[in-house]
Amino acid sequence: MSDIAAAVRHVRRGVRLAQIDPRSTPGFDGDKAAGKALLAERAEHLAQLQERLFAASSAGDGRSVLLLLQGMDTAGKGGLVRHVVGEVDPQGVRITSFKAPTRAERRHDFLWRIERALPGPGQIGVFDRSHYEDVLIHRVRGLSRPEVIEERYGRIVEFERRIADAGIHLVKVMPHISYEEQGERLLERLDRPDKHWKYNPGDVDERMLWDDYQRAYAIAIDRTARAAAPWHVVPADRKWYARLAVQELLIDALERIDPQWPAADYDVDAERERLVALGGIDAEVLAASLEARADAADADGAGARDGAGDGTDAGHGADVGDGAVARADDVVGVGELATAKAGTGERTKAEGAGDEPAKAAKAKGGTAKGAKAKGAKAKAGKAKAAKVKGAKVKGAKAKGAKVKGAKAKGAKVKGAKAKAGTAKGGKRVAATSGTTSAL
């Protein structure tokens, strides 16, 4: 949990809103510029976590997040949605704004419309106001009897416990503004024509009951703050801080879930091979793809196993499959047509015709057999790509993995000793010391 998230979290009873400065920035020592910079920096992390959550739902992960925003008029709820939640993929977000209940909604229990708006698996749900309206306004305005309101606190606690058990991670936020700040924001809405639409004459009526609302909020937080559904009182006079704090709370909730990318339910290598075989993909794009796959394999350990799980290690052969290429320093998979960099890293499309076995080149390390080069031409420091199919690499640890010290038949290998010669059919192959070309 970040310092900000911890600083605004309230689980115990006895919260005193009057003692929380709405202009403070708990958990953050920087100024406005630093806060806005951090908000922008962390947006990418939030977006990736949300994408992982959404993706995981396609594999049956039923968890979700619900951001509940409950605050006074002009507290900045809309800005929080726009500047924080607006940074993630909208297809994984469900936003519900609760106004006064309709006639149809009043025919049901007060939680009925809330249940219908809960986020589905993989979603971030956002409530702009919520079921707490039925204990806040009702208490201040006397719309329900005191015993009914007391009963609702208990029902809210049970409801929030139930949705938490169902996998909905609830983030309850009260954007806490001062009486003075609210007055300035209401005045701005009256002074600016582009904000007239935000103003409601009823806002001033509610402002007259400010102290009553502050007591009602404190009671609601006391009655419903639990470990599974804590409240977060976020100072909101400084909009930039409130947005940063809510962003950190969402990141904290998603990191606790720790959603994972779902595993493919198809053969990735086979599908890649089919795609490449159709052609139409630029050679440089293919080469970059190969490097990215090799790097990813290294990063997650798939490209350099120690033999456990797949039964291969140094000295035991492993099929790299169609489109695999052996180099002295790297073994990377290509399709029916690809490029690879060698020496200077120049990539070009494969040339030539006819499938002729290239002459063997001596090198250190294991042995790669069966590589066919199609009209391959190579110079020291540069190499043009050739069509390669069915390379079987001895000592390779995984399909498409990097392998050091491999000997290659028909391939230029780093440190190889060979002289320019002529393959069958007049295809010229040159192997030069210090150049790597596995094609």
C-alpha positions, 0 to 999 in steps of 0.5 A: 500500500502506498503512503497516500493510500495508507494516510487516507484509510479509515477502518476504526470508528471515531472519525472526526471530519473537523480534524481533517484539513481539506487542504492537506496532502497526507502521504505526499510531500510534493507540490502541485507540479510534482503531484500532477507529474506523478499522476501522469506517470502512474496512469500507465501503471493503472491502465495496465492493471485494469487491462490485466483485470479485464483480460483475466475475466475472459479466462474465468476470473470473476473479480472486479473493483468498485470505486464508490464516490460519496461527497458534498456538492462540488467535491470534485466527483466528476473530475475524479472520474474524468482524470483518473478513471478516464485514463483506462480502457473504457470497455472495462469500466461501468459508471453509474450516477445515482440521482433521486430514486425514480418512481419505479425504484421507490417501489423496491428496497433501497439496495435494489438499484445498487445491486443492479449496477454492480460491476461485472467480472473484470470491470472497474465500477464507479458509483457517483453517489450511492446507497449512502444517499439513503442514510445521509439525506434521509437523516438530514432531511428527516425522510425516514424514521431514525430506527429505519436509518439505523437498520440501514447501516447494518444492512449496508455493512452486510451488503458490502461484506457480501459483495466483497465475498463475491470478489468485488473489491470496494474502494469507498471514498469521501472527497472532503472539501471545506465550506469555503472551497464549496462556496468558491466553486458554486460561485464559479458555476454562476460566473461562468456560462460554460458552467451554468449547466452544473449549477442547481439552485438546490445546492444552496439549500443543501449548503445551508445544512452543512453542519448537519451533513458533516455529522451525518457523514461522520456517523455513516463512516463510523457505522459502516467502516470495516476491514473488508470495506474501509472508508477513505477520507480524501482531502479535496480542496486541492483537486490535483491531490484528490485525483492522485489519492484516488488513483493510488487507491485504485492501484492499491486495490488492483495490486491486491487482486494481482490479475494475470494475463490469461494463458492462450488456449491455442498453440501460439507457435502453430498459429504464428507459423500459419500467419507468417506463411500467408505472407504480407508481413514486412521483413523488418517487422518479422525480425523485430517480432523474433527479437521481442519473442526471444527477449520475452522468453528470457524475461519470464524464464521460458527461454532459458530453462534448466531442464526441469519440466521439459526434459531438455538441457545442454547436450540433449536435442530439442525441436525448435520447429518450423521457422527456427534458426540457429546462430552461434549466440541466438536461436530465434524462430522465423516463419516461412520468410523472415530476416535476422540481423547479423553483424551490423544488424541490417535486415533484408528480405530473403532472396533466391530460389531452390531448396539446397542444403548449404555447406557445413561450417565449423564452430564451437558448441553444440550442433544444429542440423537440418537447416536449409538455406534458400539462396542465402548470401552473406558478407562479413558484418552483414547478412541477407535473410534466407528461408529456413525450415525445420531446424533442429538444435542440439542443446536448445532449451526451448522453442524459439529460445536463445542458445549459445555456442551452437554449431550450425550446418549451413549457417554462418556462425560466430567464430566459425572457420570456413572458406567461401565455397559453392553449394549444390546448384551453384548457390554461393555460401560464405562463412566469415569469422566474427559474423553471426548469420543463422538463416 
